[in-house]
Amino acid sequence: MKIYNVFYEGHYECTTNNFKKWLKEHNARRISEGNEKEDADDFDVEELNLILYGDKKWAENISTKAK
């Protein structure tokens, strides 16, 4: 599974595993508030290098899904 941090003009917006879905929901919220939608190019999206320790069952489940 890939995880991404999303930034707008250098400010943290969110962490998500699906940037396109997040952007669709983000824009729906903006439009409902009377604002214009934003484009994917307006954001900096960085993939995380996530390292988790502790719950072996959870870690095995994640690595199985990633294949």
N, C-alpha and C positions, 0 to 999 in steps of 0.2 A: 504494500500500500504506500502510495506517495502522499506526503503531507506538505502543505504550502503555507507560508506566511504571506499575507497580502498587506501592502503599504500604499498609501496615497499621499503624494507630496512629502514623503519621508516619515509619515505618521502611520503607526500600526493600525490596521483595520480589523484583521481577524486571522485565524488559523483554520484551514479547511483542507479536506481531501478532494474537493471538487470545485475548482475556481469558477468554471462556467456556470454551474448551478448557483453558487453564491452570488455571482454577478447578476444573474437573472432575478434572484430574490431581492438583492440590493437595489436594483433599478426599479422593480415593482414598488418597493417601499418609497423610493425617491419620487416616483411619479405620483403615488398616492398623497404625498406631502406637497405636491405642486412644483417639484423640481424636474429638471431635465435628466434623462438617463446619461450614464457615463459609459465610455468605451473601455474595453480590456486594456488598450494601450495607455489609459490614464493611470494604471496601477503598476507597481513593481511587485512581481510575484517571485518568491524565492523558495526553492524546494528545501525542506528540512532534512538533515541527517539525524534522524531520531534514533536514539539509543536508550532502550528501557531495561531496567534491572528489576528483579524481584519475582514476578509472577511467571513461572516457566510455562504453565498452560497457556496463558494469554499470548506470550511471545511465540510459542509454537503455532498457535492459531493464526496469528498475523503472518508469519513467514509462509504458512501453507497457502493462505489466500493470495499472497503476493506472486506465487508461481504461476 
